[in-house]
């Protein structure tokens, strides 16, 4: 019984120190998050997360309207091979993995005021948010994320282009 008390005390001290360290760490493990797919991109909301809810387009109808009016630059950040298999009409492929290589050309050819919508594969993918954050850091003002990504687009009956 004496050893059991000691083990419990050590456990409580360890747990307390762990939570304290996690709260101070800039890349701590999230204790809460958004797991409801209807409320946007699924994310653990870690402290250095790029997910910004106010940037999200959560309506498939709104996204379809944007595509129909052709008023925004739509960027697919998935791998180019995946893009070629199917993508939202008029979207261009800029995989997030090559953002740093292409940003100079992008900066020269796309006006800062251009409306930009970024998407990736699904609500489980945060690459579109990371890409949008990078564009914002470069000074682009109107950058949004289609939260449902290509999966929601395709499952919702949106037209699909293939290259």
N, C-alpha and C positions, 0 to 999 in steps of 0.2 A: 504494500500500500504506500509506503514511504517513497519508493521509486516511481510509482505511478504519479504521485503529486509532483515530483520533480520533472517528470516528462511533460506533464500538462503545463507547468510553469514555463519550461523551456519552449514549448510549442507556442504559447501565447506571446512570449517575448519575441520569438522568431517571426511570428505572423505580424505583430505590431511593427517591428523594424522593417519588414518587407513592404508593408503598405506605406510606411513613412518614406522609404527610399523611392518607391514607385511614384509617389506624389511629387517628389522633388526632381525626378529624372525627366529631362526634356523628351525622351522617347519612351516614356513609361507605357505599360500595358493598360489598355482601356478597360475600365470596369463597367462602362455603359457604352451603348452605341445604338445605331439605327439598324434594326434587323427586319423592319417592316418594309417590304419591297414597294408598297403603295406610296410610301413617303419619300422616295428618292433612292439614290445609290446606297446600297448596303455598305455600311462602314462601321468600324469599331470606334470611330471618333478619337483616335489616338491624338496626342498633343500636337504632333507635327503633321497632322492630316491635311491634305490638299482639298478635301471635300468641303465645298461651300454651298450649303443648301439654297441660298438666295440666287445662285447662279444656274440652278437646274430648271429645265423644261420637263415637266412630268406628264404632260398631256400629249398623247399620240396625235390627237386632232390638231393641236396647235403646231406640232412639228410637220404634219402633212400640209397644213396651210402655208408654212414657211417655204416648204419645198415647192409647192404649186406656184407661189408668187415669185420664186427664185430671187429673193431679196437679200439672202445671206450667203456668205461663203461657208460651206459645210465641209468640215474636215474629219476624216475617218482616221483615227490614230492606231488602228489595229495593224497587224503585219500586212505587208503588201500582198502576199500570197492569199491571205484571207480576204482582203479587199477585192481581189480579182474574182473570187468565187461568188461575190455578191455584196452590193453596197447600196446605200441610199442614193437615188438619182442626183446627179450633178455634184456629188461629193468628190473631194480630191483626197488622195492618200498621202498622209504624212505620218508614218509610224513614229510613235513617241521615242523609239530607240534611236532615231536619226534626227531628232529635233535640233540638237546642237550643231549638226552639220549643215542643216538647211535654214537655220534662223536668219542668217545674213541675207540670203536671197528672198526669203519671205518678207523680211523687214523692208526691203527695197521695193517689192512689188505689191504689197498690200497696205492700203491706207489705214492709218490709226483709227479712223472713224468707222471703218468697215464693220458691219455686223457679222460676227463669226459664231458659228455653232459647231461644237466639237462633240464627237461621240466615239464610243468604243463598242465592245461586244454586248454588254448587259449591265444590269443594275449591280452586279457583283464586281464590276471592273471600275477601278478608280483612275485609270490612265487618262481618261478624258478630263477629269478634274485637274490632274497634275499638268497636263498640256495647257489647259485653260489658265491655270495659275501662272505658268511660264509666260504665256502671251501677255497676261496682265502686267507682269513684272517688266516686260519690254515696252509697256505703254499703251497697249491696245485697250480701248475703253469699253467696247460692247462685246464681251465674250461670254457665251452661254454654253451649257452642257445639256445635251439630250440624254437624260438620266437612263432611259430604258435601253438605249443603244440599239445596235442592229437587231438583236433578238426581238425586242418589243416591236420594232418597225416591221420586221418580216412576219411575226405572229399576228400583228394587227392588220395585216393585209396591205401594207405599204408596197408600192412598186419597187422592184429590185433590179438594178443594173448589174451586168456582169461584163468583165473585160477578159 
